[in-house]
């Protein structure tokens, strides 16, 4: 696998505070969905801001492919065209008077022709399922809609990598489910996704890989299954395995399902494993 | 009435899809007539005409219009009252000759207010910003207005949330506490607004912002026949006023 974006030995401290990142290294692989998983205040957002050049490390470096990040004006423009960032609070990102105008902002900054920008806006709005909101002003949108507008604004730039800070924070179940479906689709289209979250269930549902975060550094990075089934490792980051994984491991220990095989990602998948050989008896009504 | 309600009404108005030029000609055209023509019968005719456009043309709901108009009309009434009465040695009395200027001022201001309400109820701010850009108003001014407009809603939301939280902890249970709590909200809004502005800067920079906020806006073509109709009504108002003034 080739790392499309990586961090080497990053160190960063906000003025007057202790280190937010300390000797942090991380690899992001092409076409994968990476969850940056850790408790609040572990430095996840600070890392994302480094990955698109918004913050400059005080030590270490960020690499785009094999090239070290270029912090000149032109270099940053190219960097941010390839690596888009969606902030946690969509209100921090949406500024224009209507949804379509806001989404057109990024592509116009890339210097694209008006015709191309129009097409990009339309396809981004359609991809996020919000084409009907194009003319709406942002203060008349719900939280979930705002979130999708913010993501559309990044997707319209057609980046290789999309960074999302706590994408489901503040969304209700339905909004979160819709968002997860959209992110999956973007992943299927070949976009590399990196999202920070403290929600281990989200990591389990969506991520191919997980980087476990604690105290400004990566405790472990690997496939989602390897990380999320290692209860001792998770405990070091103050986390517990997802309930589904807990149940799966317990069922394995009791010989109720095969001891090998991929981790179930949904309740249905776990049920299918549990009742693979003996289908559940039908309830008599 | 909350500003968001007004903007929502404008977004949903059937005339939202009309060209900005047409609505601007109605709103600003009649506004100019209200200011330039002699208040009698100019103010009356302008008020009637603009109300006809508001209710029969743009189909603005009367209830919404009344709640919107109540506040400015209240200000207007209290202002006009000040011109009518006079406080002297003998107490409060009717000012000699105050009635006519008060009525003229109130009539003119009322007509002008109706014109602005027409614009506010048919044209969301978003469309006005697009129009300002096309008129080549300097970009910095439009961007400043745009960000101010955007922040009004964000900060109002934050203020409302903080006030509700204070109320929940009895922060508004007496006059003195109310004053103290409100002062605290005001004091904490500034740093919050600054922090938000800083985060917004990061968000904009992440989308390649380098000092200019360009966005694509859609432009609706104006209809020449409708423009001509509006001008005709405006001319008719002018002629009617001139006729009445000439007869008088």
Interface residues (C-beta under 8 A of the other chain):
Chain A: X49 X52 X54 X73 X76 X77 X80 X81 X84 X85 X87 X89 X91 X92 X93 X94 X95 X96 X97 X98 X100 X101 X102 X104 X105 X106 X108 X109 X110 X114 X117 X118 X121 X135 X136 X137 X138 X139 X140 X153 X154 X157
Chain B: X4 X7 X8 X11 X124 X125 X126 X129 X130 X146 X147 X149 X150 X153 X154 X196 X199 X200 X202 X203 X204 X205 X206 X207 X208 X209 X210 X213 X214 X215 X216 X217 X218
